[in-house]
Amino acid sequence: MDPAEIDMLPVGIITLALDGTILRYNRTEAGRSQRRAADQIGRNFFREVAPCTEDPLFEGRFRELALPDGHGTMEFDYTFAFPWGSEKVLISFLRAPEAPRIQVVVTWPDKS
């Protein structure tokens, strides 16, 4: 998919290098997290952008998938802590074998 198509998805997409550096931050995620997407590129997701994820549930699973032989998919429920309140989401990590990046898909429950 090209960047414009990724921006149009109804889910947040964050592409992270194996060290946690943000490579892509789509428009949907930027809107939900109230951040400017371009300002997130090159920053460390765990230390600079979302320090609430610096825990075994989120970062610990990411680190497991980032191991040299790590690949596959992990899904889990998570609660993001924002200055304006918390948001429950479904997190999906996706890594192809030997890929130098992990896709983070953030899905918000339908509130209808």
C-alpha positions in Angstrom: 0.0 0.0 0.0 1.2 3.5 -0.6 1.3 6.1 2.2 -2.0 7.8 1.1 -3.8 4.4 1.3 -2.3 3.7 4.7 -3.5 7.1 5.9 -7.1 6.3 4.8 -7.3 3.1 6.9 -9.7 3.2 9.8 -7.0 1.9 12.2 -3.8 3.4 13.5 -0.6 2.1 11.8 2.7 2.7 13.4 5.8 1.2 11.8 8.6 0.7 14.2 12.3 -0.2 13.5 13.4 -3.1 15.8 14.9 -0.6 18.2 11.6 1.2 18.6 12.2 4.2 16.3 9.1 5.3 14.5 9.4 4.9 10.7 5.7 5.6 9.8 2.8 7.1 11.7 -0.5 7.2 9.8 -3.0 10.0 9.8 -5.6 7.9 11.6 -3.2 7.3 14.5 -2.2 10.9 14.5 -5.8 12.1 14.8 -6.6 9.6 17.6 -3.5 10.4 19.6 -3.8 14.2 18.9 -0.2 14.3 17.4 1.2 15.6 14.2 2.3 12.5 12.2 5.4 14.0 10.6 6.7 15.1 14.1 6.8 11.5 15.3 9.1 10.1 12.6 12.5 9.3 13.9 11.5 9.4 17.6 11.6 6.5 19.9 8.0 5.3 20.4 8.6 3.9 23.9 10.7 6.7 25.4 9.5 9.8 23.6 6.0 9.3 22.2 4.2 6.8 24.3 6.0 6.3 27.6 2.9 4.6 29.0 3.8 1.6 26.8 7.2 1.1 28.6 6.0 -2.0 30.4 6.2 -5.8 30.0 2.7 -6.0 28.4 3.5 -3.7 25.5 7.2 -3.1 25.1 8.1 -6.5 26.5 6.0 -8.2 23.7 7.5 -5.9 21.1 11.1 -6.8 22.3 10.2 -10.5 22.1 9.0 -10.1 18.5 12.1 -8.0 17.7 14.5 -10.8 18.5 16.6 -12.0 15.6 14.4 -15.1 15.1 11.2 -13.2 16.0 8.3 -13.1 13.5 4.6 -13.6 13.5 1.6 -11.8 15.0 0.7 -10.9 18.5 -2.6 -9.4 19.6 -3.6 -8.0 23.0 -5.9 -5.5 24.7 -4.2 -2.4 26.0 -5.2 0.9 27.6 -3.3 4.0 26.4 -2.9 6.8 29.0 -3.4 10.2 27.4 -3.3 13.5 29.1 -7.1 13.8 28.4 -7.9 10.3 29.6 -7.4 6.6 28.9 -8.4 4.7 25.8 -8.9 1.0 25.5 -7.6 -0.5 22.2 -6.7 -3.7 20.6 -3.0 -3.8 19.6 -1.7 -6.1 16.9 2.1 -6.5 16.2 3.0 -8.0 12.8 6.5 -9.0 11.7 7.5 -11.0 8.7 10.5 -13.3 9.0 13.8 -11.3 9.1 11.9 -8.0 8.5 13.8 -5.0 9.9 10.5 -3.5 11.2 7.3 -4.3 13.1 3.9 -3.0 12.2 1.8 -1.9 15.1 -2.0 -1.8 14.3 -4.1 0.1 16.8 -7.9 -0.7 16.7 -10.4 1.2 18.7 -13.6 -0.5 19.8 -16.8 0.7 18.1 -18.5 3.1 20.5 -21.8 3.0 18.6 
